Amino acid sequence: MRAGENTADVVAVEARRADKNASGIDLDVILRERLNICVARNAVGFGEDELRTLAGAQSFERGVGYLDAVSGLEVGDGSVIARVHGTDVYEVELTFGEGTGTGVLGWCDCPYGQEGNFCKHCVAVGLTVLRQAAIPRQRAAARARVLGLEAWLTELSRDELVALVREQVAGDRELRRRLELRAAAAHFDLDTLRERVLALVDPRPFERFGYVEYSDARGYARQVEEAAHALRALTVGGQAAQAAGLAEETIRMLSEAYGEIDDSDGVVGQAAHAVVDAHKQACRKARADPERLAEWLVGHVLGDGNDVTDLDPLDYADVLGPAGLASMRLLAAEALRRSPRGWAEQYLMERLVKAEGDVDALIALYAKDLLPSGATHLRIAEELDAAGRESEALAWAERGLRDTSTEAHVDGRLVDYVCARYARADRTAEAVSVRRDRLRAERSLTAYQQLRTAAGAVGDWESEREAALAVLREDARQGRDSRFGGSVLMDALLDDRDLDAAWREASGGADDRQWQQLADLSRTTRPADALAVYLRMVEQLKEPTGDRVYERMALLLRGARDCHRALDTLGEFTAYVCALRAELKRRRKLMTILDRHEL
């Protein structure tokens, strides 16, 4: 139902139009369907507009195409569950509130849905619900069943309830595990609780050939979440110190197991975060010893197992306090001394120093290992900028340019940073000088383009260009090619659209990419020269095969046709193509591609 429509509107139209209009459309069917949608919307509190907003236009339209794939629709009081058959069979659950305007939430176990998105499968189920005239009755029936169940349970005696729970536990392994954990936590049976928690995070029952496959990761993640729940229950029950110790054992086991789990959807990682949260909660409640906790945190972060938990030790700052943070700083410094190039050691030390807000200490840390690309110099400059120390920031960036002046590959962001600061301070001539030096060291098209922009801003490109081309011309004479092949000189001339100069230099250093670009740019001004390039390149493609080769041949032939058209010699082109087709007629895919390009 569109915005502005209501039940009265639909009923009124239905009364006026009963059968068919002049075009043969069955309005009775259409109006009945829209009346159903109106009634269902009032019952579940959402409509097509809400589904479109949640999913986005693209997912909504895709969901429309899945209407016939929905099966097993089960309507509850405040939710609906269904299956949608796509590349796999996906479970979908929609939850909604009473009346209109309360919206809808969707969950689907497809990969896109697991990322928290309202996917096309949710849309399909939502649209199916809106087309069910019996939704109000089904919700009422579900509500009655819930009330009936609660009333029946209330009437049962204690012995009857115990018998019922035993019956359910016997047939449901997950329920039995959850209740065993709760019982152990309630009675402070720490040995049993430890045994059950560690059993839950043991991946071996899920392993096939020593590895937990993608299809089994979700089941394993559910068990890890159960372990996290048990740890939280232990803390709430007054056993926080024991919960903290057991959580550390659990995290260790997860870390050891994670390398052998296909966690492409990140579900195990999310469950591991729940264990870490339970550990933090236990440490706070138990008022954990700061120095011991600092030692454990540093050991975990610098170990091989932090991938699964992605634990940030600063999240424990309130538990560690000044003494714990100081201890962690000493431990991190010692670890960095032992392994000065260790990525984890450097990251941990940076996090601790940043948390202290000591900019000078952070710069001293960075300065111990300055990368030859200048990236570290830039990082220092940015930290100084953030601290409002702009003159020092520029000095570090300028030092970076000096330290990397002979390097062919320098972080372009450092050069951009310095030139931007020069431009802001009206030091444009110095910006041009930086770009000029960069071109001489780097010899790339990008450096040439940046010099052109800087010199053009001060009206001095003409003289700069001659000097820059002289540098690139010398490279071409010595046979130095660009990273993409061919000389940088050719790339620069083509980028400047200096085609006459490009034709003069092409024979000395152009590759096929540059020859074709030159021909493409010269079809109208030098059609004969461009035609010779196209035909030569077509001849080179007669031997190789494959779709990419054939597509390229077709594009070259189209260029050649444009040249013949400019030369008023289309008859020669037709004859050439006919001869080419006859020569290569056994290559059926080529013939198909030529037909598609009308060649």
TORDREN-139653 format. One record per residue (C-alpha): x, y, z; residue in three letters. Coordinates in steps of 0.25 Angstrom, whole numbers, plus 5000, padded with zeros to 4 digits. Example, Ala and Ser with C-alpha at 12.3 -4.5 7.8 and 13.67 -1.06 7.14 Angstrom:
<nodes>
504949825031Ala;505549965029Ser;
</nodes>
This chain:
<nodes>
500050005000Met;500650144996Arg;500750265006Ala;499350325008Gly;498550195006Glu;497750135017Asn;496650025019Thr;495450125016Ala;496150165003Asp;496350024998Val;494949985002Val;494350104994Ala;495050074982Val;494749924983Glu;493249964983Ala;493350054971Arg;494149954963Arg;493749804963Ala;494149734951Asp;495049784939Lys;495349914933Asn;495449934918Ala;496949894917Ser;496549754923Gly;497249774937Ile;496549694948Asp;496349804958Leu;495749714967Asp;496949624969Val;497849754970Ile;496949824980Leu;496849694989Arg;498349684989Glu;498449834993Arg;497449815004Leu;498149695010Asn;499449785010Ile;498649895017Cys;498149795028Val;499449735030Ala;500149865031Arg;499249905042Asn;499549775049Ala;501049765048Val;501349915049Gly;502149925036Phe;501949935021Gly;502749935008Glu;503250075010Asp;503950035023Glu;504549905016Leu;505049995005Arg;505650095015Thr;506349985023Leu;506849905011Ala;507150015001Gly;506650014987Ala;507549914981Gln;507349804992Ser;505849834992Phe;505649814977Glu;506449684978Arg;505549634990Gly;504349654981Val;504949544972Gly;505049454983Tyr;503549444987Leu;503449314981Asp;504649264989Ala;503949285003Val;503549155010Ser;503249105024Gly;502549245029Leu;502349235044Glu;501649345050Val;501849375065Gly;501249485074Asp;502349585071Gly;503149515060Ser;503149435048Val;504149325044Ile;504349265030Ala;505349205020Arg;505749265007Val;506349184996His;507549254989Gly;508949204986Thr;508649135000Asp;507449115009Val;507449235018Tyr;506749255032Glu;506049395033Val;505449455046Glu;504649585046Leu;504249645059Thr;503149755060Phe;502349835070Gly;500949865072Glu;500149955063Gly;500750045053Thr;501950125053Gly;502750035062Thr;503649975050Gly;504249845048Val;505649775051Leu;506149675042Gly;507249555044Trp;507749465033Cys;508849365033Asp;509349395019Cys;510749465019Pro;510149595016Tyr;509149585027Gly;510149545037Gln;510849675035Glu;509649745041Gly;508949775028Asn;507449765025Phe;507649675013Cys;506849635001Lys;506349515008His;505849595019Cys;505149685009Val;504449555002Ala;503949505016Val;503449645019Gly;502649655006Leu;502149515008Thr;501649555022Val;500949675016Leu;500249595006Arg;499649505016Gln;498149535020Ala;498149445032Ala;499349515039Ile;498449575050Pro;497749445052Arg;499149375053Gln;499749475062Arg;498549455071Ala;498649305071Ala;500149315074Ala;499849405086Arg;498749315091Ala;499749195090Arg;500749275098Val;499749305109Leu;499249165109Gly;500649115111Leu;500949205122Glu;499649175129Ala;499949025128Trp;501349035133Leu;500849115145Thr;499849005148Glu;500948895149Leu;501548855162Ser;502948855165Arg;503148705162Asp;502448725149Glu;503348845145Leu;504548765148Val;504148645140Ala;503848735129Leu;505148805129Val;505848665130Arg;505048625118Glu;505548745110Gln;506948735115Val;507048585110Ala;506748625096Gly;507448765095Asp;508948765096Arg;509148915096Glu;508048935106Leu;508748825115Arg;510048895114Arg;509449035118Arg;508748975130Leu;509948905134Glu;510749035134Leu;509649105141Arg;509648995152Ala;511148995154Ala;511149145155Ala;510049155165Ala;510649055174His;512049105172Phe;512548975167Asp;513749035161Leu;514448905156Asp;513148865148Thr;513049005143Leu;514449005138Arg;514348875132Glu;513048915124Arg;513549055120Val;514848995114Leu;514048885107Ala;513248995101Leu;514449065095Val;515048935090Asp;514948935075Pro;515348785073Arg;513848735073Pro;513648835061Phe;514948795053Glu;514948725040Arg;516448685037Phe;516948765048Gly;516248895043Tyr;514948965047Val;514248995033Glu;513449115030Tyr;512149035031Ser;512448995045Asp;512949125050Ala;511649175054Arg;511349055063Gly;512649075070Tyr;512449225072Ala;511149195079Arg;511849105089Gln;512849215091Val;511749315094Glu;511149205104Glu;512549205111Ala;512549365112Ala;511149355118His;511649255129Ala;512849345132Leu;511849465134Arg;510949385143Ala;512149345151Leu;512549485153Thr;511149525157Val;511049415167Gly;512249475175Gly;513349395169Gln;514049505160Ala;515449465163Ala;515149315159Gln;514449375147Ala;515649455143Ala;516649345144Gly;515649245136Leu;515449355125Ala;516949365123Glu;517049215121Glu;515849225111Thr;516549335104Ile;517849255103Arg;517049135097Met;516349225087Leu;517649285083Ser;518349155081Glu;517149095073Ala;516849215064Tyr;517849195054Gly;517149065050Glu;515749125048Ile;515149185036Asp;514549305042Asp;514149375029Ser;512949445035Asp;513649485048Gly;512649405056Val;513649345065Val;514349475067Gly;513149535071Gln;512949425082Ala;514349435086Ala;514049585089His;512949545098Ala;513949465106Val;514849585107Val;513749665112Asp;513449565122Ala;514949565126His;514949715128Lys;513649715136Gln;514249605145Ala;515549685147Cys;514749815150Arg;513949735160Lys;515049665166Ala;515949785167Arg;517049705160Ala;518549725164Asp;518949835154Pro;520449785152Glu;519949645150Arg;518949685140Leu;519849775133Ala;520849655131Glu;519749575126Trp;519249675116Leu;520649705111Val;520849555109Gly;519549535102His;519649655093Val;521149625089Leu;520849475087Gly;520349405075Asp;518849395079Gly;518349535079Asn;517749525065Asp;516449465070Val;516249555082Thr;516849685077Asp;516949725091Leu;517349865094Asp;518049875108Pro;517650025110Leu;516249975111Asp;516649925125Tyr;517250065129Ala;516250075140Asp;516649945146Val;518149965144Leu;518150105150Gly;519450185150Pro;520250075156Ala;519849965146Gly;519950065134Leu;521350095139Ala;521749945140Ser;521149925126Met;522050035120Arg;523249975126Leu;522949835121Leu;522649895107Ala;523949975107Ala;524749845110Glu;523949765100Ala;524349875089Leu;525749875094Arg;525849725091Arg;525149735078Ser;525249885072Pro;524649845059Arg;523449765065Gly;522149815059Trp;521349775072Ala;522449835081Glu;522449965074Gln;520949975073Tyr;520749945088Leu;521750045092Met;521150155083Glu;519750125089Arg;520350145103Leu;521150275100Val;519950335092Lys;519050305104Ala;519950385113Glu;519850495104Gly;521350515103Asp;521650565089Val;523150585091Asp;523250435096Ala;522350395084Leu;523250465074Ile;524550405081Ala;523950265079Leu;523650295064Tyr;524950355062Ala;525650225066Lys;525250155053Asp;525050255041Leu;524650185029Leu;525350225016Pro;524050255009Ser;523850375018Gly;522550325024Ala;523050325038Thr;523550475036His;522050505032Leu;521450435043Arg;522350515053Ile;521950645046Ala;520450605047Glu;520550575062Glu;521250715064Leu;520150785055Asp;519050715064Ala;519850775076Ala;519850915070Gly;521350915068Arg;521250945053Glu;522651005051Ser;523250885057Glu;522350795048Ala;522850865036Leu;524250855040Ala;524150705042Trp;523450685028Ala;524550765022Glu;525550675029Arg;524850565022Gly;525050625009Leu;526550635011Arg;526650495017Asp;525950435005Thr;526550524994Ser;527250414987Thr;526150314988Glu;525350274975Ala;524150244983His;523650334994Val;522350345001Asp;521650444992Gly;520850495004Arg;522050555010Leu;522350634997Val;520950674997Asp;520950715011Tyr;522150805010Val;521650874997Cys;520350905003Ala;520950975015Arg;521851055005Tyr;520651094997Ala;519951135010Arg;521051225014Ala;521251285000Asp;522551204997Arg;522151164984Thr;523551164978Ala;524051064988Glu;522850974985Ala;523250974970Val;524750944975Ser;524250824983Val;523450774971Arg;524650794962Arg;525550714971Asp;524550604973Arg;524450584957Leu;525950574957Arg;525950464967Ala;524750394963Glu;524650414948Arg;523150374947Ser;521950434940Leu;521250464953Thr;522450554957Ala;522450624944Tyr;520950654945Gln;521150704959Gln;522350794955Leu;521450844944Arg;520350884953Thr;521250954963Ala;522051034952Ala;520751064945Gly;520151134958Ala;521351234957Val;521351244942Gly;522651184940Asp;522351054934Trp;522951084920Glu;524351094925Ser;524150984935Glu;523650894924Arg;524850904916Glu;525750864927Ala;524850754931Ala;524750694917Leu;526250704916Ala;526350614928Val;525350514923Leu;525950514909Arg;527350474915Glu;526650354922Asp;526050314909Ala;527350314902Arg;527950224913Gln;526750134911Gly;526150154925Arg;524650114924Asp;523550154933Ser;522850054942Arg;521850024932Phe;522750014920Gly;523250114910Gly;523950244913Ser;523450344923Val;523750444912Leu;522650394903Met;521650384915Asp;521950534918Ala;521850574903Leu;520550504902Leu;520050554915Asp;520350694910Asp;519650664896Arg;520950704889Asp;520650604878Leu;521750664868Asp;522850644879Ala;522250504882Ala;522350464868Trp;523750504867Arg;524150434880Glu;523350304878Ala;524250224870Ser;525350244881Gly;524550194893Gly;523050164891Ala;522450034895Asp;521149974889Asp;520350044900Arg;520850184896Gln;520850154881Trp;519350124882Gln;519050244891Gln;519850334881Leu;519050274869Ala;517750294877Asp;518050444879Leu;518450464864Ser;517350404856Arg;516850534851Thr;518150614850Thr;519050504845Arg;518150394840Pro;519250334831Ala;520250314842Asp;519150264852Ala;518750164842Leu;520050104840Ala;520150084855Val;518850014856Tyr;519049924844Leu;520449884850Arg;519849854863Met;518749774857Val;519749684849Glu;520449664863Gln;519149604868Leu;518849504857Lys;519649394865Glu;519149404879Pro;517749354883Thr;516749384894Gly;515549484896Asp;516449594901Arg;517349584889Val;516049584880Tyr;515449704887Glu;516749784885Arg;516849744871Met;515449794869Ala;515749934876Leu;516949944867Leu;516149924854Leu;515150024859Arg;516250124860Gly;516750084846Ala;515350104840Arg;515350244846Asp;516650274840Cys;516150224826His;514950304828Arg;515850434830Ala;516650394818Leu;515350364809Asp;515850224807Thr;514750134813Leu;514850044801Gly;516250004805Glu;515849974819Phe;514649884815Thr;515649804806Ala;516649794817Tyr;515549744827Val;515049644817Cys;516449584815Ala;516649584830Leu;515349504832Arg;515649404821Ala;517049384827Glu;516549364841Leu;515149304838Lys;515349174847Arg;515349264859Arg;513849264862Arg;513949354874Lys;514749454867Leu;513749464856Met;512649474866Thr;513349594873Ile;513649664859Leu;512149644856Asp;511749714869Arg;512649834866His;512049834852Glu;513449804845Leu;
</nodes>
